[in-house]
Amino acid sequence: MLAKKTSKNQLTLPKEIIKDFPDVEYFDVTVKQSKIMLTPVKISPVGATLSGIRKKIKKLGITDTDISDAVEWARQKRQ
């Protein structure tokens, strides 16, 4: 299937493709080996993802001390 790039650098996805993603409004766009990759993304309210953020922090091994140190560093006055 072909998708034509417009003068404003926009693409229209063919109906045959987009029918498999009826509730998707946003796609993450990346380039891999000269290919454009579209990954469906669901945008959620900030509060709804708090548990996901906590899980990721735990998985990365970030401690309360690390967070406190980062906040303290960010609040330092720059010269």
N, C-alpha and C positions, 0 to 999 in steps of 0.2 A: 504494500500500500504506500502511496505517496502522500506526503504532507508538504505543502508549499509554505515557504517563509515569506511573510509580507514585508512591505517596505519599512514597517515599524518593528521588524525582527520578531514577529509573533507567528506561532504555528497553530493551526487548527487540527485537532486530533480527529481522525476518521471515526465515524459512528460505530463501525465494526469493532474498533479497539475500545472506545470509551464505554460501550455498553456493559463491559465487564467491571466497570468502576462507577456504578450509579450514584453513590453517595460521596464520592471523592471530589473535593473542590480544589485541593492543592497537591502539587507534586514537587518533590525534591529533585533538582536537576544536577546531574554530575556528568563528567566526561571520563570514559575509560577506554583506552586504546582507540582513540578517535571515534568513539561511539557516544551518542547522547543517551544517557540512562535516566528514565523517569521513575521515581519511586513514590507511590501514594503516601500522603501524609495526612493525619487527622489532627487538626488544631483543637486543643483542649484548653479550657480556662486554667489559669495559673494554679488555683487552689486544688483543682482536680488531679494535678500531677505531683503533689507534694510527697505522697508515699513513694512514687516512682523515683523522685529525686533522692529521697532518703535511702532507698535500696541501692541506687547507683553510688552514692557516697560511701555506703558500707562496703560495696563490692570493690571500690577503688582503694579501700583501706584508709580513707581520710578520717582523722580523729577530731574530737571537739577542740583539742589543742591546736590542730592544724587550722581549723576554721577561725578560732580566736586570733591566732597569729596573723592570718590573712586579713582579717578585719582591721586589726591594729596597724598592719603595714599600709593598708589602703587609706586609713585615716591620717597617716603621717602628713605633716605639712611639707610640701615640696619647695625647693629653693630655686 
